[in-house]
Amino acid sequence: MSLFEQIEQWIREVPPITRTYMLGALLTTAACALDLVSPFTLYFNATLIFHKLQFWRLLTNFFFFGGSFSLDFLFHMFFLVRYCKQLEENAFRGKTADFFYFILFGATMMTLLAPFLKLYFLGSSLTFMMVYLWGRRNPYSRMNFLGLFPFTAPYLPWVLLSFSVVLGNSGTVDLLGIFVGHLYYFLEDVYPRMINSRYRILKTPRLIEALFAEDDMEDELGDESEAD
């Protein structure tokens, strides 16, 4: 099997939401690196969106992780693919519609807050949201940072935030992702236990469930075949 075939097979094995986001980010970066698209046409700007009707900015700002295939881009892609993929394959296995709604909820909250925080690209925030929820859903997973000190998964976003600040970056983008991730976690995992009820505030709308019904059915059939 050639290298190209191996890459193609790996991409096909990546679950659909993660694969779509990953390819979107790669294509956006490639377009910017080749000067086919300018980052100035991608960033979030409420004035341009609602007064100039440039609605694509609501989406494109989440796919921009840099104008070139730099080390920073690879760093973000690693965390995006790793934790987005793990969430989709485990916590949201057979629940593609719920996973899409989780991302839609996060993106909507970030879009509403971005003008007040003066943020223009929200891809990193969305990645941090996924890392935060993964950590909360895997509280006993042990990790270590650069082989220096161990910690459990819920502390991962805080470790990454601290490292980013030490390098001189603003922590606002990352904190936004942590905040929205915690909001989702509280509403979906904590609040129902507090009121001792199965009621879900963030229940996925039926329209979204219908859109992903086929993907969820395939996951269920795959689980049954593995069990056999």
Order of alpha helices (4+ residues) and beta strands (2+ residues): alpha-alpha-alpha-alpha-alpha-alpha-alpha-beta-beta-alpha-alpha-alpha-alpha-alpha
